Amino acid sequence: MTAKLIHGYEVVIGFETHAQLATHSKIFSRASTAFGAEPNTQACSVDLALPGTLPVMNKKAVECAIKLGLALGSHIAPRSIFARKNYFYPDLPKGYQISQFEIPVVQGGEVSFYVGDKLHTVRLVRAHLEEDAGKSVHDQFPTESGIDLNRAGTPLLEIVTEPDIRSTEEAVAYAKELHKIVTWIGICDGNMQEGSFRCDANVSVRKPGQPLGTRREIKNLNSFKNMQIAIDYEIRWQIEQIEDGYEIQQATVLFNPDTGETRAMRTKEDAADYRYFPDPDLPPLVVADSWVQEVKSAMPELPRAMAARFVEQYALPEYDATTLTQSQAMAAYFERTAQACGQAKLASNWVMGEISRRLNTEEIGMDAVKVSSEQLAALIGRISDGTISNNAAKQVFEALWTGEGRDVDAVIEAKGLKQMNDTGALEAIIDEVIAANPGNVEQYRAGKDKAFNALVGQVMKASKGKANPGQVNELLKAKLA
């Protein structure tokens, strides 16, 4: 596929994503990983590498890595090595970070996603286990900074892609898909504001056919909106620099959401600068095939597989199936509704339409949805059997959502929303409308469809909106034939 060019330049983007693993304790100690504790109350002697302490691997963190490898079609290394990544920073109490370098636990794999109706696939280099550093706090003291070591030792999976992404739209779509996968399989809560899912984007530009350009790494993008703004700015900045005759210098940059700009933080280090060497306190990590199979047997149906099943089982369009599998909760809600009402496409329309709109407006998740799948199925049933119109259904939905009513039929009865399906009564109204609108009748018979729609509108008005539109169309056409 031809890459999108911006002012004659091709954009090249790769991602490094840190997913905080959903463990109760840290990767090499029993200290808590709970968010929001008082500073420096959750860093134990192992996290600080005090003399005489030894790290012990957290089994659940390894299981999270196995799950990710299975979800992404990766190779799960039967033997991987932990290394010390050496650098000095105030919030790194050991003076090194335990990570994986030459032999990571997860190798290769891919993430596929849609941008519009086009399927894209990004290849993965690796995903490796490592511990998080602490946090520098700069905004609580007037003249000095503080250090909070609660995060030190928190288990992370760093997920690294090949430079396969060619636009900001692809970058955001990739990040959203990866976010969906890690939350779907339960290895990360995905809370970007709390730092549980942090994305670093390596951005460069080049003329088509030229070698890869020098990249700059945008660190710690904590929302999809900021991700898009930051990458767009960085692309423009790099192109302007090159066009003005400057060379791009490899660097780590930060994004300022207040200005919408990136700024250089430090020159970018290479692997050699970290003096990696195998950690002498940790033996090789051995993952037996039997362990992989045990984890695999407990894995949920994955979103792409579920979307394919929705297309096959419920005859849904690919777009619907992909949208409905954005979360396990939404997919389960749709499936319960579809099975209860037997109208999968209508169920899909309501979940993607009115349900999603209400959730977005009230900024709540599927766990807080105010209309049960049973209620929605009953409502769809009353639309399908002609009891109520689509407009009336929205009134019923409103009553269900606000708690004004709980039973669909009772709400319909109380509000007088039943459609008029009596053929004799409808024919009488239609006869009156035809007699009162000879001009529209003449125009329709002359081939003007808008005149017919006007007549239908008059019938609906005369019936106070209770006439069945399909039946009105059928009877009116018969009388005008």
VEXMIKOL-481346 format. One record per residue: residue in one letter; x, y, z of N, C-alpha, C in turn. Coordinates in steps of 0.001 Angstrom, whole numbers, plus 500000, padded with zeros to 6 digits. Example, Ala and Ser with C-alpha at 12.3 -4.5 7.8 and 13.67 -1.06 7.14 Angstrom:
<atoms>
A513190494310507800512300495500507800513200496700507800;S512850497750507080513670498940507140512900500030507870;
</atoms>
This chain:
<atoms>
M500845498811500000500000500000500000500885501246500000;T500575502227499162501343503461499059501194504276500343;A502360504713500881502329505479502121501815506891501857;K501143507452502826500671508835502751501865509768502893;L501980510755501988503080511713502036502591513039502594;I503442513685503381503159515003503928504236515946503413;H503851516849502530504796517781501902505958517031501248;G505644515860500686506660515084499989507473514170500890;Y507156514114502170507893513277503114507036512098503577;E507693510972503776507040509796504345507301509770505845;V506248509514506614506363509434508073506653507994508481;V507565507815509398507895506485509917507791506527511438;I506953505653511992506706505662513440506832504249513995;G507489504138515112507523502898515882507100503200517307;F506616502184518011506106502406519372506842501549520390;E507025502119521563507427501378522756506362501671523806;T505669500647524236504563500827525183504856500092526468;H504720500787527584504883500172528893503505499874529479;A503197498608529626501940498182530236502219497703531654;Q501644498399532642501808497958534030500960496726534258;L501571495682534763500891494398534889499984494360536116;A498871493638535963497831493603536996498185492587538084;T499252492889538810499654492056539953499445492851541232;H499260492139542326499085492820543612500420493225544219;S501478492540543850502798492853544394503781493117543260;K504942493619543604505914494052542612506612492872541946;I507389493171540941507916492105540098508971491251540818;F509713491852541753510758491087542441510629491150543971;S509509491707544459509319491778545906507836491631546222;R507510491605547509506121491483547931505489492824548250;A506165493913547967505591495246548220504371495465547329;S503416496234547822502156496464547114502345497355545885;T501505497116544861501482497964543667500275498890543650;A499501498959544736498274499770544767498582501231544455;F497706501844543661497911503229543246497376504190544306;G498059505315544477497543506388545310497972506389546757;A498900505512547134499364505486548528500228506714548823;E500406507006550093501286508102550491502689507842549953;P503399508895549530504737508702548948505656507890549842;N506395507003549210507461506217549845506975505291550955;T505718504831550834505195503870551809505127502465551226;Q505448502308549940505348501007549282506641500628548566;A507763501037549129509071500657548593509827499919549682;C510072498633549449510722497827550475512224497711550192;S512919496995551053514377496883550937514802496224549632;V513978495289549106514318494635547836514210495637546686;D513170496455546687512998497457545642514163498444545614;L514751498707546780515847499661546881517213499001546738;A517227497661546609518480496892546476519425497138547644;L518874497159548851519729497324550014520627496096550180;P521794496262550782522725495122550915522079493927551600;G522317492770551027521798491530551610520454491101551065;T519804491926550240518499491570549680518673490939548305;L517722490054547956517755489388546654516372489444546006;P516318489692544714515025489717544009514492488306543786;V513177488149543847512515486875543559511417487146542534;M511398486389541435510486486643540321509027486424540721;N508158487334540301506719487248540523506109486350539435;K505565485207539822505040484239538851503903484823538029;K503041485618538647501907486159537907502363487113536811;A503453487833537049503974488733536014504401487933534787;V504995486779535017505394485923533894504152485412533162;E503120485041533901501880484581533269501276485682532398;C501387486934532839500896488052532024501660488128530710;A502969487927530775503777487950529556503378486812528621;I503122485646529178502690484501528364501364484810527689;K500427485391528434499124485741527861499272486701526684;L500120487713526853500312488664525764500907487967524541;G501896487124524768502500486402523654501488485549522910;L500614484880523646499582484059523011498588484929522243;A498237486084522803497255486959522157497786487573520873;L499110487768520790499696488461519646500406487526518679;G500282486226518894500919485274517985502432485307518055;S502976485597519226504422485720519404505056484378519750;H506370484344519688507135483202520202507422483466521669;I507092482517522508507369482645523938508645481866524225;A509663482603524591510977481985524755510965480980525908;P511421479755525672511486478780526769512525479156527819;R513467480024527423514512480473528351514859481914528010;S514677482801528979515019484213528767515869484715529932;I516516485855529708517527486342530645517160487738531140;F517393487986532435517252489328532982518615490007533009;A518598491316532716519833492088532655519697493353533494;R520832493921533804520844495211534494521102496316533475;K520183497264533452520291498431532571520789499585533444;N522016499995533248522681500913534161522557502371533716;Y521996503182534578521992504626534355521688505314535675;F522071506576535773521836507317537006520669508269536810;Y519724508199537710518629509161537749518129509173539187;P517711510316539708517347510393541132516266509406541569;D515312509071540656514229508170541064514538506704540777;L515792506394540480516217505004540273517164504633541406;P516638504150542514517453504002543723518604503022543592;K518479501998542730519534501000542602520728501506541789;G520473502493540936521497502872539970521435501995538731;Y520503501076538702520256500248537520518803499780537557;Q518304499388536406516946498864536270517048497423535802;I516320496516536467516296495128536008515329495028534838;S515852494575533703515073494484532479515516493224531731;Q515132493114530476515602492037529608516174492675528356;F517277492117527857517940492740526719518092491760525556;E519061490900525596519356490045524438518303488963524210;I517779488375525290516803487291525135515544487646525927;P514573488319525297513325488657525990512382487463526040;V511388487534526906510471486407527085509480486299525918;V509092487426525314508144487422524192508849487984522962;Q508805487231521865509553487625520671508634487592519448;G508663488673518659507847488729517448506372488912517758;G505549488566516772504101488750516901503637489948516082;E502359490237516144501811491351515376500500491832515977;V500160493069515637498889493672516045498198494164514784;S496970493709514546496189494128513381495023495000513820;F494706495992513000493652496946513348493161497603512076;Y492011498249512173491422498948511033491594500453511189;V491912501112510077491800502558509960490781502785508857;G489589503210509232488491503220508270488150501780507930;D488131501469506642487828500097506230489065499347505783;K490261499891506074491515499247505655492190498570506838;L492558497319506641493233496550507686494732496826507634;H495306497145508784496749497371508897497320496373509895;T498556496008509692499244495102510605500602495684510966;V500887495743512253502176496221512750502916495038513363;R504141494823512909504960493734513446505581494151514779;L505679493193515673506322493450516960507730492892516956;V508632493612517588509994493109517778510037492181518982;R509440492651520079509563491931521348508624492525522385;A508470491807523471507872492349524691508676491767525838;H509246492618526638510102492110527708509647492590529080;L509898491779530068509570492099531450510628493022532033;E510191493961532850511129494830533546510434495487534728;E511220496132535567510668496864536712510599498344536388;D509631499017536990509493500457536802510447501189537739;A510732502425537406511493503300538296510531504032539220;G511083504872540086510253505708540941509766506918540160;K509353507947540866508771509119540221509330510385540862;S509788511309540016510219512619540503509014513548540574;V508900514274541679507757515172541900508281516599541926;H507811517404540951508376518743540796507420519862541169;D506159519559541389505175520641541523504640520823542931;Q505219520147543926504691520257545286505563521111546206;F506749521475545715507667522254546543508139523463545730;P508272524619546350508607525836545589510013525850544997;T511002525297545700512391525420545235513112524093545080;E512432522990545348513107521704545246512140520627544764;S512686519495544340511888518374543863511894517255544892;G510853516427544839510762515272545724510868513980544926;I511117512882545619511211511571544995510225510641545681;D509333510036544898508381509042545404508773507693544812;L509167506757545664509650505462545205508580504368545247;N507328504752545397506263503741545429506218502911544150;R506492503510543006506437502785541738507667501910541508;A508739502171542226509973501413542005509717499918542182;G510004499141541148509790497696541214508447497239540698;T507585498165540283506289497786539717506512497018538408;P505822495888538203506084495072537012505532495699535735;L506360495703534689505992496242533397506274495224532300;L505508495309531226505868494689529958506126495820528984;E507317495889528427507607496882527402507422496221526041;I506483496745525261506083496146523989506627497027522871;V507511496467522041508261497248521050507859496814519644;T507556497782518792507164497476517418508320497712516444;E508178497140515256508997497549514126508502498934513671;P509310499681512908508861501003512431507899500874511253;D506739500272511497505791499932510435504676500948510249;I504576501921511125503433502849511113503770504052510246;R502798504464509414503075505487508413502201506743508528;S501436506867509580500630508074509764500208508184511220;T499795509386511594499282509595512951498034508757513196;E497176508658512165495945507886512309496257506423512612;E497244505868511910497648504481512175498232504353513575;A499008505345513992499635505298515318498592505228516420;V497585506099516342496538506126517367495725504836517314;A495418504359516098494646503120515961495414501933516527;Y496738501889516290497561500815516871497516500866518393;A497714502061518951497734502189520415496401501786521020;K495306502166520366493979501788520871493777500284520806;E494255499657519729494090498205519603494910497470520651;L496143497912520867496975497282521892496363497485523276;H495850498670523521495174498961524793493999498005524986;K493227497800523925492086496890524008492546495472524342;I493629495035523710494087493661523905494569493435525337;V495395494348525863495952494115527204494877494181528278;T493859495025528068492758495060529043491831493863528855;W491622493450527619490746492311527302491249491035527972;I492553490787527890493108489548528457493441489707529938;G493198490902530486493294491095531929494683491242532489;I495662491643531658497018491781532192497337493222532606;C496461494169532267496704495585532565495359496282532669;D495223497219533615493941497917533733493792499036532707;G494887499395532022494820500347530923494605501789531322;N494723502124532606494462503490533055495628504397532666;M495432505179531619496511506009531101496818507180532028;Q495800507712532708496017508846533602496876508448534804;E496742507206535250497526506732536391498859506134535957;G499127506112534654500412505615534166500470504121533939;S499316503451533948499323502002533757499583501599532313;F499351502535531373499552502256529950500195503495529353;R501520503441529155502278504614528723502933504333527378;C502737505235526455503239505034525093504355506019524772;D505422505510524178506498506329523640506493506137522129;A506440507234521379506398507156519919507728507620519339;N508377506748518561509600507101517851509214507608516459;V509458508885516202508979509532514985510160510001514145;S510108509700512852511091510234511906510398510465510576;V511048511230509696510519511475508355511642511249507344;R511247510944506103512226510746505040511548510962503695;K512348511208502689511845511224501332511611509778500898;P510575509508500098510298508128499670511530507477499032;G511799506237499453512928505501498909514245505743499608;Q514314506740500499515548507049501216515663506185502476;P516875506074503051517029505345504318516202505996505424;L515993505253506490515238505794507622515891507061508154;G515049508024508508515565509262509070515926509110510535;T516509510154511104516851510146512526515572510323513344;R515388509474514318514134509492515074514273510306516358;R513144510832516769513032511462518088511917510738518830;E512161510431520084511231509645520888510394510554521778;I509071510536521547508148511317522386507751510436523558;K508097510846524766507925510008525948506566510200526607;N506076509066527166504971509063528128503721509802527651;L503231509415526484501968509967525987500827509304526744;N500055510103527493499112509518528451497649509639528048;S497382509966526774496022509921526259496105509814524741;F495065509249524139495070509106522688494984510474522004;K494277511415522641494179512762522078495551513437522063;N496264513379523189497598513964523252498550513277522284;M498371511977522118499207511216521195499089511784519782;Q497885512022519359497662512538518015498252513941517853;I498010514811518825498520516185518741500040516186518755;A500643515385519645502102515370519786502787514856518525;I502278513764517958502905513199516759502745514144515570;D501556514729515424501342515686514336502318516861514445;Y502486517379515659503416518500515846504841518077515514;E505245516928516006506615516457515789506909516257514304;I505936515727513560506109515545512113506329516898511439;R505473517857511770505608519189511164506949519812511515;W507351519685512775508601520283513240509792519692512502;Q509827518363512376510956517723511707511043518128510241;I509905518166509570509902518554508151510400519998507999;E509951520890508870510383522284508810511888522407509054;Q512407521619510009513839521661510286514646521226509065;I514223520119508452514942519605507290514856520587506118;E513668521149505886513488522108504797514301523382505021;D514570523727506275515373524907506590516868524615506597;G517231523351506272518644523006506152519289522443507406;Y518498522152508440519052521598509676518976520072509674;E519868519452510434519829517997510616519057517675511893;I518310516574511848517587516125513042518567515389513953;Q518576515770515212519422515095516197518582514099516996;Q519115512885517163518386511880517940518219512373519369;A516961512336519854516697512896521181515435512303521771;T515330512432523082514097512127523807513381513451524043;V512101513505523674511366514756523806510120514536524652;L509630515613525241508407515591526031507342516424525331;F506094516052525534504975516790524953504336517647526023;N504112518919525692503437519845526595501998520014526123;P501025519445526843499626519537526392499077520954526428;D499693521848527200499215523233527283499549524013526016;T500723523736525435501148524449524226500937523623522963;G500741522302523115500611521434521952501916521196521232;E503052521406521937504368521299521314505224520251522026;T506232519757521316507230518882521926508500519693522175;R509274519266523170510562519923523437511576518868523834;A512827519081523434513885518110523721514174518065525216;M514296516840525764514623516660527172516090516268527338;R516547515341526484517952514902526535518282514234525215;T519562514152524916519972513397523738519661511932523985;K519286511227522934518837509833523065520015508891523237;E519914508040524250520957507053524476520768505857523553;D521847505152523277521798503872522588522028502766523606;A521807501513523179521913500385524108523281500330524777;A524335500687524025525692500601524585525874501538525777;D525105502640525783525254503602526881524769503044528212;Y523930502021528170523362501466529400524200500336529994;R525239499912529287526140498844529786525353497648530328;Y524472497113529493523697495935529885524625494767530220;F524314494047531279524956492750531527523981491886532327;P524060490553532214523113489669532909523104489936534412;D521915489984534986521791490223536415522284488989537172;P523324489140538008523880487971538715522972487422539812;D521943488206540215521059487758541290519852486974540788;L519647486929539465518468486267538925518868485168537948;P518404483952538169518693482868537215517882483069535937;P518198482361534865517384482442533645515924482103533947;L515028482769533251513597482505533385513233481366532442;V512773480258532993512425479081532196510898478956532146;V510363478922530933508922478794530726508665477476530002;A508165476504530735507898475187530157506689475243529229;D506668474395528217505549474348527283504247473994528005;S504346473156529023503144472783529783502534474000530473;W503389474925530914502899476156531540502184477014530496;V502768477133529312502144477901528229500774477325527892;Q500687475999527795499413475365527461498381475564528561;E498825475569529798497918475805530929497340477216530868;V498186478193530582497715479576530454496789479702529249;K497151479055528147496348479128526919494937478598527137;S494823477535527909493511476922528134492573477833528916;A493140478796529650492317479706530453492104481060529774;M492629481229528554492515482509527855491093482742527351;P490600483977527382489279484276526815489343484297525294;E488181484246524645488124484429523198488650485830522882;L489575485924521941490225487192521644489338488063520752;P489528489390520809488612490286520098488518490057518596;R489644489808517911489559489599516465488805488314516159;A489045487276516945488340486008516735486851486185517027;M486538486944518060485130487177518395484448487991517306;A485137489000516770484558489809515694484263488940514473;A485195488052514135484976487146513002483777486236513250;R483623485801514499482477484950514841481169485730514740;F481172486992515162479964487806515056479535487973513602;V480513488138512709480196488250511281479577486953510784;E480159485834511190479688484522510729478365484132511383;Q478280484268512706477125483770513448475917484686513346;Y476167486009513337475048486960513381474873487750512087;A475680487436511078475606488121509776475767489632509926;L476641490058510822476894491478511020477939491980510033;P477879493245509654478972493826508873480264493832509689;E481390493827509011482688493837509684482820495042510613;Y482311496189510170482400497401511000481672497203512321;D480460496667512275479696496423513500480454495479514428;A480932494382513858481605493369514671482848493938515348;T483597494750514618484804495353515184484453496345516289;T483423497151516070483006498134517061482494497460518333;L481710496419518172481110495739519330482138495010520175;T483294494701519604484327493989520358485409494938520861;Q485045496202521088485989497145521688486255496805523151;S485303496125523771485514495682525151484719494401525368;Q485160493605526320484444492368526632483040492669527124;A482900493740527901481587494070528466480596494426527362;M481037495207526385480134495584525293479779494370524447;A480772493537524154480520492348523342479526491416524030;A479697491226525327478805490341526076477389490911526128;Y477281492225526302475966492893526342475245492711525010;F475988492962523911475378492774522585474902491341522401;E475749490374522755475411488982522479474202488527523289;R474111488967524535472935488634525342471675489228524719;T471784490471524261470630491135523650470218490439522362;A471192490155521501470904489527520205470267488163520381;Q470765487382521327470218486039521543468818486099522138;A468545487118522939467226487232523572466160487713522597;C466539488594521660465523489163520762465535488531519374;G466620487837519024466695487213517704466851488195516564;Q467211489442516865467388490484515845468777491095516024;A469793490383515535471173490782515802471513492161515260;K471085492469514037471429493764513449470775494904514203;L469504494728514598468852495756515404469551495916516755;A469939494791517355470659494853518628471969495609518457;S472678495314517376473930496018517084473693497509516920;N472669497878516172472373499296515953472109500027517267;W471349499405518156471022500055519421472243500150520340;V473053499099520368474245499134521235475240500175520730;M475483500195519418476430501159518854475850502568518821;G474513502667518802473868503968518706473489504538520053;E472268504252520491471732504901521680472499504544522956;I472857503261523107473603502863524313474946503582524370;S475710503526523278477031504162523260476933505668523449;R475928506284522844475756507730522998475526508108524446;R474680507343525139474406507644526553475658507437527408;L476385506371527133477604506112527902478611507242527726;N478770507702526494479720508791526225479263510088526871;T477968510381526781477443511619527348477638511663528861;E477380510537529506477474510489530964478856510055531460;E479749509760530491481129509366530808481158508191531787;I480406507150531422480383505927532223480703504748531325;G481035503618531934481367502422531174480192501459531098;M480404500352530374479355499358530216478940498745531551;D479824498786532521479475498233533832478404499068534536;A478184500301534041477193501175534667476003501436533743;V475851500627532684474751500831531747473413500720532484;K472469501592532139471229501710532923470042500983532303;V470235500376531140469194499542530520469788498155530350;S469173497163530959469723495809530896469558495229529498;S470334494201529208470221493548527904468836492928527728;E468213492469528816466865491907528749465847492985528381;Q465989494171528969465086495269528643465249495707527186;L466497495812526739466726496230525354466182495194524384;A466362493922524703465826492866523841464298492956523749;A463643493217524872462179493354524875461745494555524047;L462499495640524157462192496844523378462326496569521878;I463422495897521494463626495559520086462515494638519591;G462080493734520456460978492843520093459701493599519762;R459441494677520512458229495462520274458348496323519012;I459571496659518620459770497337517331459542496338516199;S460095495150516344460023494133515293458602493664515024;D457786493539516089456423493036515872455417494146515557;G455954495382515402455091496479514979454298497130516079;T454554496753517342453805497356518446454093498841518564;I455384499232518385455768500643518483456655501017517309;S456703502313517025457578502830515972458973503082516541;N459919503396515661461269503712516112461273504960516991;N460476505949516625460416507164517446459846506874518830;A458805506049518871458225505681520162459216504871520987;A459999504047520292460994503223521000461999504099521733;K462358505238521160463298506134521825462689506710523106;Q461387506940523087460716507423524301460710506337525379;V460483505103524959460517503988525915461920503837526480;F462917503921525607464311503797526050464643504871527083;E464200506096526826464454507193527758463861506876529135;A462649506339529145462005505995530417462771504889531140;L463260503912530383464034502830530987465352503360531541;W466010504221530774467322504723531183467233505586532439;T466205506409532504466076507316533653465430506657534857;G464951505419534708464317504729535817462856505051535978;E462288505797535019460856506122535079460008504864534971;G460514503890534251459826502610534131460842501494534011;R460425500255534348461339499126534251460841498076533273;D459528498046533032458941497050532146458564497714530826;V459044497161529719458841497766528401457355497903528076;D456594496831528239455168496862527898454401497843528772;A454780497914530045454092498849530951454358500294530541;V455588500584530115455913501946529673455134502293528402;I455067501338527463454320501559526221452859501863526516;E452297501096527422450871501265527775450651502596528479;A451527502910529438451349504138530222451475505391529365;K452320505343528365452553506511527520451695506507526257;G450883505448526069450022505380524899450792505376523587;L451837504561523513452744504589522369452491503484521346;K451464502661521552451195501582520602450861502143519226;Q451433501503518212451127501912516846449704501518516462;M449117502311515560447807501992515022447999500996513877;N447542499774514070447685498739513060446341498305512467;D445273498983512907443936498654512416443788499172510983;T443689498246510034443644498619508613442474499523508297;G441294499221508857440104500028508583440277501458509043;A440819501628510267441005502977510804442033503746509983;L443086503059509584444131503705508785443596504123507416;E442822503255506802442270503577505477441373504812505552;A440650504939506652439779506109506814440614507387506887;I441708507348507636442589508516507748443212508830506384;I443672507781505690444305507972504377443322508586503384;D442086508119503420441069508686502518440895510180502776;E440882510562504054440719511973504405441914512797503923;V443120512247504089444338512957503665444365513122502153;I443977512077501404443946512163499940442949513226499485;A441795513245500119440762514213499748441192515639500045;A441978515808501117442371517159501538443619517662500825;N444311516803500082445571517208499455445607516818497972;P444698517325497167444650516946495750445910517339494980;G446543518448495396447758518883494704448879517867494841;N449091517383496059450138516379496291449815515076495573;V448531514728495536448130513507494833448466513618493350;E448151514786492779448417514992491350449921514962491062;Q450715515614491945452172515636491748452771514231491852;Y452267513447492816452783512075492957452497511265491695;R451289511380491196450922510626489997451691511107488764;A452261512336488877453102512863487790454567512440487956;G454832511639489022456180511089489198457051511776490222;K456492512655491050457281513357492056457170512644493415;D458265511990493788458269511192495019458110512044496277;K458596513269496241458482514119497426457026514347497806;A456171514369496823454746514560497098454195513385497893;F454677512182497600454227510998498343454668511101499803;N455926511529500004456430511663501378455602512682502157;A455162513719501462454327514730502120452994514137502554;L452428513278501726451167512618502070451349511683503269;V452465510935503269452760510052504412452851510880505690;G453531512042505607453654512917506768452304513380507277;Q451389513672506373450053514106506773449291512981507481;V449459511756506975448804510609507612449358510396509024;M450674510483509166451294510300510475450832511390511442;K450710512612510917450241513714511766448806513484512211;A447981513054511277446571512826511597446393511689512597;S447295510732512567447218509600513506447961509869514797;K448484511112514935449272511517516123450503510644516297;G451079510258515136452318509494515146452160508033515467;K450929507558515596450721506172516023450560505202514859;A450416505713513647450259504812512502451565504092512230;N451467502843511771452646502063511389453130502587510045;P454336503198509975454800503805508731454821502840507549;G455252501612507786455280500634506712453894500349506169;Q452943500231507074451565499962506665450963501171505950;V451321502370506427450842503589505772451347503640504333;N452620503364504133453194503379502783452467502397501867;E452238501201502387451614500156501590450179500523501204;L449379500982502157447979501326501889447865502559500999;L448726503539501254448663504778500474449025504515499010;K450036503715498767450406503404497388449279502641496678;A448630501769497416447537500992496811446384501912496403;K446077502905497242444959503800496950445286504789495831;L446589505081495665446993506051494632447339505368493305;A447295504063493300447693503336492076446690503592490943;
</atoms>
